[in-house]
Amino acid sequence: MAEIYRAYAADLQRFISNKIGDPTLAEDMTSTVFLKALRWLREDQILYNSWQEFQVRVGLPSSVITRGA
């Protein structure tokens, strides 16, 4: 995420600043955008991991699942 921030934050901040006319608020909004993106990515990863676990459980016999619990 740090690499993405370095690559896009300045352009995003400039874009927001041009739209709202307040560089300080644009800086805050840029941070908010990246924090929301980070949360979304984490939630997406959790959902992905849950989906993988579900697929494994569906594909395994119940005796194997019970032993592993």
N, C-alpha and C positions, 0 to 999 in steps of 0.2 A: 504494500500500500504506500510505503514511503516513496518508492520509485514513481508510482502513479501521481502522487501528490507533487513531487518535484517536476514532473513532466507537464502537468496540466494546471496546477494551482494559479500560477501567474496569469495565464490566459483567461481562466475562469474568473479570477478576481477583477481583471481588467474589463471583461465583458459585463459583469454585474455592476461594477462601478460606473461604466458608461450608461447603463440602463437606469440606475437609481441616482447617480450624481453624488454619491457619498462614499469616498474611498474607505473610511473607517468601518462603516456599516458593511461595505462590500467585503472587507477582510473577514468580518464576523460571519457573514453569510457563506463565504467560501469555506471556512472551517466547518460550519454546520453541514454543508453539502457533503464534505468528505467524511464527517462523523456518521452521517446517515448512510452513506455508501458502505462504510466499514461495518456498521450494524447489520445492514442488509446482507452483506457478504457472509458475515458470521452466521446469521439466521439461515441463509441459504445452505451453508456448509452443514449446519446441524440437521436441516431437513434432508440433505443428500445422504448424510451418514445414517439417519433413521431409515431412509428408503433402502439403502444397501443392507442394513440389518434385517429389514422386513423381507427383502428378496432372499437372503440367506435362510431365514427361518422358514419361509414358505417352501424353499427347495430342499430342506433337510427333514429327515424323518423325526417324529416327535421324540423318540427315544434319545436321539443325539442332542436335541435342544434341551431336554430335561437334564441330561448329564452335565451339560455345559453351564447350567444355571446355578 
